[in-house]
Amino acid sequence: MKNMPDYHVDRRRFMQHAAALAALGSAGAFAASPATPRYRLGLQLYTVRDAMTKDAVGTLKQAAALGYRNFETYGFEPASVKYYGMPARELSKVLGELGLTTTTGHYDLHRFVAKPAAAMKDYIGRCIEGASALGQKYITWAWLDPQSRDIESFKRVAERLNLIGAQAANAGLRVAYHNHDFEFIAHQGTIGYDIIMRDTDPDLVKLQLDLYWVAHSSARTAHELFQLQPGRFVMWHLKDMDANKRYTELGNGSIDFTRIMPDAKLAGLENYFVEQGDNFAESPMKSIEASASYVRKYLE
């Protein structure tokens, strides 16, 4: 796919975006004005993982200075219930002092696809403890190992998601599933993502849709997925796709997020998170700065 024109210099594209946002306002799709965004600008902290390893608190402060207010964690340490070397309650205190939140985290649930349910239950108990201390609403399943990507594995994953969802619900939390590209690969006509949608309880298991991977690998558009199960796609990952189909900063690639954002109500969107795993134009911090600028200018 070809890159879209530079948003900062292409007046025609700018006017199209302005018109789209004006239509949104008149339709009442967003309750808040641009000065008061409906969604707190979110960031998946894996994007700045090296900086988080060196100085987690300093990195959070830098991201906050760029406008990020809501974070998705990764790298949970279950034995000690820590994140980035900090006990969950200590991290919660830091976030509170900075006026920041974390509404979800990526947890290593993929390790329990083939393990006994009892082992998974103990791990989920630790996740619930950490997530509750941080004030997170969702425990998100974020990955599948290559050996767990066949159709029978997807059926097992759906079964496990329901079990995890029920355990989390008892603690006042929910579970969500995050996609990559492999969920959209057909296995003799069957797609893993269809199994996840079909075989999981929508009241217990929500979906975190990675819009990059949908554009990259799905035969369906994001809009078509939203239409299949309205209200279930409570979280989105925002990252753009360059001409080589690699990650890039928002606004530098081929995904027109202004065409997707009007579906927020249809999808059931609660939070979105900027994410960029690699291919940074200059540095991770510069990349999240550019993406934050795009969100403020075109999506809020």
C-alpha positions as CSV (number, residue, x, y, z in Angstrom):
1,M,0.0,0.0,0.0
2,K,1.2,3.5,-0.8
3,N,1.9,6.1,1.9
4,M,-0.8,8.7,2.3
5,P,0.3,12.3,1.6
6,D,2.0,14.4,4.4
7,Y,-0.9,15.7,6.5
8,H,1.0,18.9,7.3
9,V,1.5,20.0,3.7
10,D,-1.3,18.5,1.8
11,R,-4.1,21.0,2.0
12,R,-6.6,18.9,0.2
13,R,-6.2,16.0,2.6
14,F,-6.3,18.5,5.5
15,M,-9.7,19.9,4.3
16,Q,-11.1,16.4,4.0
17,H,-10.1,15.7,7.6
18,A,-11.5,18.9,8.8
19,A,-14.8,18.1,7.0
20,A,-14.9,14.7,8.5
21,L,-14.4,16.0,12.0
22,A,-17.0,18.7,11.4
23,A,-19.5,16.0,10.4
24,L,-18.7,14.1,13.6
25,G,-19.4,17.1,15.7
26,S,-22.8,17.8,14.0
27,A,-23.8,14.1,14.3
28,G,-23.1,14.2,18.0
29,A,-20.7,11.2,17.8
30,F,-18.5,12.7,20.5
31,A,-19.9,14.2,23.6
32,A,-16.9,16.3,24.3
33,S,-15.4,19.3,22.4
34,P,-11.8,19.2,21.1
35,A,-10.8,21.2,24.2
36,T,-12.1,18.4,26.4
37,P,-11.3,15.1,24.6
38,R,-13.6,12.2,25.3
39,Y,-10.7,9.8,25.6
40,R,-7.6,10.2,27.7
41,L,-4.6,9.9,25.3
42,G,-3.2,6.4,25.8
43,L,0.1,4.8,25.2
44,Q,1.2,1.1,25.3
45,L,4.4,1.4,27.3
46,Y,6.1,-1.3,25.3
47,T,6.7,1.5,22.8
48,V,9.2,3.1,25.2
49,R,10.4,-0.2,26.8
50,D,14.1,0.6,26.9
51,A,13.5,3.9,28.6
52,M,11.1,2.2,31.1
53,T,13.7,-0.3,32.0
54,K,16.3,2.4,32.7
55,D,14.0,4.9,34.4
56,A,10.3,4.1,34.7
57,V,9.2,7.1,36.6
58,G,11.2,9.6,34.5
59,T,9.8,8.0,31.3
60,L,6.2,8.3,32.6
61,K,6.9,12.0,33.3
62,Q,8.3,12.5,29.8
63,A,5.2,10.8,28.2
64,A,2.9,12.9,30.4
65,A,4.6,16.0,29.2
66,L,3.7,15.0,25.6
67,G,0.1,14.7,26.6
68,Y,-0.3,11.0,27.4
69,R,-2.6,10.4,30.4
70,N,-3.5,6.7,30.3
71,F,-1.1,3.8,30.0
72,E,-1.2,0.2,29.1
73,T,1.4,-1.8,31.0
74,Y,3.4,-4.9,30.0
75,G,6.0,-7.0,31.7
76,F,4.1,-8.1,34.8
77,E,6.2,-9.9,37.4
78,P,3.7,-12.4,39.0
79,A,5.9,-13.8,41.8
80,S,6.4,-10.3,43.4
81,V,3.3,-8.6,41.8
82,K,5.6,-5.9,40.4
83,Y,5.7,-3.8,37.3
84,Y,9.1,-2.3,36.1
85,G,10.6,-3.4,39.3
86,M,8.1,-1.6,41.4
87,P,5.4,-3.2,43.6
88,A,1.9,-2.6,42.1
89,R,0.9,-0.3,44.9
90,E,4.0,1.8,44.6
91,L,3.4,2.2,40.8
92,S,-0.2,3.1,41.5
93,K,1.0,5.9,43.9
94,V,3.4,7.3,41.3
95,L,0.7,7.4,38.6
96,G,-1.7,9.0,41.0
97,E,0.8,11.7,42.0
98,L,1.3,12.5,38.3
99,G,-2.4,12.6,37.5
100,L,-2.1,9.5,35.3
101,T,-4.1,6.2,34.9
102,T,-3.6,2.7,33.6
103,T,-6.8,1.0,32.5
104,T,-5.3,-2.2,31.2
105,G,-2.2,-4.3,30.9
106,H,-0.8,-6.9,28.6
107,Y,-0.3,-10.1,30.6
108,D,1.5,-13.4,29.6
109,L,-1.7,-15.5,29.4
110,H,-0.4,-17.3,26.3
111,R,1.9,-19.4,28.5
112,F,-1.1,-21.3,29.8
113,V,-2.7,-22.5,26.6
114,A,-1.5,-26.0,27.1
115,K,-0.9,-26.0,30.8
116,P,-3.4,-27.3,33.5
117,A,-6.2,-24.9,34.3
118,A,-5.1,-24.9,38.0
119,A,-1.8,-23.3,37.1
120,M,-3.6,-20.7,35.0
121,K,-6.0,-19.9,37.8
122,D,-3.1,-19.2,40.2
123,Y,-1.4,-16.9,37.6
124,I,-4.7,-15.0,37.0
125,G,-5.1,-14.5,40.7
126,R,-1.7,-12.7,40.7
127,C,-2.8,-10.7,37.7
128,I,-6.0,-9.7,39.4
129,E,-4.0,-8.6,42.5
130,G,-1.7,-6.4,40.4
131,A,-4.5,-5.0,38.1
132,S,-6.7,-4.2,41.1
133,A,-3.9,-2.4,42.9
134,L,-3.3,-0.3,39.7
135,G,-7.0,0.4,39.2
136,Q,-7.0,-1.4,35.8
137,K,-10.3,-2.6,34.4
138,Y,-9.0,-5.1,31.9
139,I,-6.5,-8.0,31.9
140,T,-5.5,-8.3,28.3
141,W,-4.3,-11.5,26.5
142,A,-1.8,-10.2,24.1
143,W,0.0,-13.0,22.3
144,L,0.1,-16.6,21.0
145,D,3.2,-18.6,20.5
146,P,3.7,-20.1,17.0
147,Q,2.7,-23.6,18.2
148,S,-0.6,-22.2,19.4
149,R,-1.9,-20.8,16.2
150,D,-3.8,-23.7,14.6
151,I,-7.5,-24.1,14.7
152,E,-7.6,-26.5,17.7
153,S,-5.4,-24.1,19.6
154,F,-7.8,-21.2,18.9
155,K,-10.7,-23.3,20.2
156,R,-8.6,-24.0,23.4
157,V,-7.7,-20.3,23.7
158,A,-11.4,-19.4,23.5
159,E,-12.2,-21.9,26.2
160,R,-9.4,-20.5,28.4
161,L,-10.6,-16.9,27.8
162,N,-14.0,-17.8,29.1
163,L,-12.5,-19.3,32.3
164,I,-10.3,-16.4,32.8
165,G,-13.1,-14.0,32.1
166,A,-15.3,-15.6,34.8
167,Q,-12.5,-15.6,37.3
168,A,-11.7,-11.9,36.6
169,A,-15.4,-11.0,36.7
170,N,-15.7,-12.4,40.3
171,A,-13.0,-9.7,41.2
172,G,-14.8,-6.9,39.3
173,L,-12.5,-7.1,36.3
174,R,-12.8,-8.1,32.7
175,V,-10.6,-9.9,30.2
176,A,-9.8,-8.7,26.7
177,Y,-8.1,-10.3,23.7
178,H,-5.5,-8.4,21.6
179,N,-4.9,-9.5,17.9
180,H,-1.9,-9.6,15.7
181,D,-1.7,-10.9,12.1
182,F,-1.9,-14.6,12.7
183,E,-5.5,-14.5,13.9
184,F,-6.6,-13.6,10.3
185,I,-4.8,-16.4,8.5
186,A,-7.2,-18.9,7.0
187,H,-6.8,-22.6,7.9
188,Q,-8.8,-24.5,5.3
189,G,-11.4,-21.7,5.3
190,T,-11.5,-21.1,9.0
191,I,-10.0,-18.0,10.6
192,G,-8.8,-18.0,14.2
193,Y,-10.3,-14.6,15.0
194,D,-13.7,-15.8,14.0
195,I,-13.3,-18.6,16.6
196,I,-12.4,-16.1,19.3
197,M,-15.4,-13.9,18.4
198,R,-17.8,-16.9,18.2
199,D,-16.7,-19.1,21.1
200,T,-16.1,-16.5,23.8
201,D,-18.8,-15.0,26.0
202,P,-19.1,-11.3,25.0
203,D,-20.1,-10.4,28.6
204,L,-16.8,-11.8,30.0
205,V,-14.4,-11.4,27.1
206,K,-13.9,-8.1,25.3
207,L,-11.7,-7.3,22.3
208,Q,-8.8,-5.0,21.9
209,L,-8.5,-4.4,18.2
210,D,-5.0,-3.6,16.7
211,L,-5.9,-1.4,13.7
212,Y,-2.5,-1.8,12.2
213,W,-2.8,-5.6,12.0
214,V,-6.3,-5.4,10.7
215,A,-5.1,-3.2,7.8
216,H,-2.1,-5.4,7.4
217,S,-3.7,-8.9,7.3
218,S,-7.5,-9.0,7.7
219,A,-9.8,-9.6,4.8
220,R,-12.4,-7.6,6.7
221,T,-12.1,-3.9,7.5
222,A,-12.3,-2.6,11.0
223,H,-15.8,-1.3,10.2
224,E,-16.9,-4.7,9.1
225,L,-15.6,-6.3,12.3
226,F,-17.4,-3.7,14.4
227,Q,-20.6,-4.5,12.5
228,L,-20.2,-8.2,13.3
229,Q,-20.1,-7.6,17.1
230,P,-21.1,-4.0,18.0
231,G,-20.0,-2.8,21.4
232,R,-17.4,-5.4,21.9
233,F,-14.3,-3.7,20.7
234,V,-13.7,-1.7,23.8
235,M,-10.0,-0.8,23.1
236,W,-8.0,0.0,20.0
237,H,-4.3,0.1,19.3
238,L,-3.3,2.9,17.0
239,K,-0.2,2.5,14.9
240,D,0.4,3.4,11.2
241,M,1.7,1.3,8.3
242,D,4.4,2.5,5.9
243,A,4.9,1.6,2.3
244,N,6.8,-1.5,3.3
245,K,4.0,-2.5,5.7
246,R,6.1,-1.8,8.7
247,Y,5.1,0.2,11.8
248,T,5.4,4.0,11.5
249,E,4.3,7.1,13.4
250,L,0.6,8.1,13.1
251,G,0.1,10.2,10.0
252,N,3.2,8.9,8.2
253,G,1.6,5.9,6.7
254,S,-1.4,4.5,4.8
255,I,-4.1,4.1,7.5
256,D,-6.6,6.9,7.6
257,F,-7.7,6.9,11.2
258,T,-10.1,9.7,10.6
259,R,-12.3,7.2,8.7
260,I,-12.2,4.7,11.6
261,M,-12.8,7.1,14.6
262,P,-16.4,7.8,13.6
263,D,-17.1,4.1,14.5
264,A,-16.1,4.6,18.1
265,K,-19.7,4.3,19.3
266,L,-20.5,1.3,17.1
267,A,-17.3,-0.4,18.4
268,G,-18.0,0.4,22.0
269,L,-14.7,2.1,22.3
270,E,-13.6,3.0,25.9
271,N,-9.9,3.7,25.4
272,Y,-7.3,3.7,22.6
273,F,-3.5,3.4,22.9
274,V,-0.7,4.6,20.6
275,E,1.8,1.8,20.0
276,Q,4.9,1.5,17.8
277,G,7.1,-1.5,18.3
278,D,10.0,-0.5,16.2
279,N,11.0,1.4,13.0
280,F,11.2,4.7,14.8
281,A,11.9,7.7,12.6
282,E,14.4,9.0,15.2
283,S,13.7,7.6,18.6
284,P,10.8,6.1,20.5
285,M,10.2,9.3,22.4
286,K,10.2,11.4,19.3
287,S,7.9,8.9,17.6
288,I,5.3,9.1,20.4
289,E,5.5,12.9,20.3
290,A,4.7,12.9,16.6
291,S,1.8,10.4,17.1
292,A,0.4,12.5,20.0
293,S,0.5,15.5,17.8
294,Y,-1.5,13.6,15.1
295,V,-4.1,12.5,17.6
296,R,-4.6,16.0,19.0
297,K,-4.9,17.5,15.5
298,Y,-7.1,14.9,13.7
299,L,-8.7,12.5,16.2
300,E,-9.7,14.3,19.3
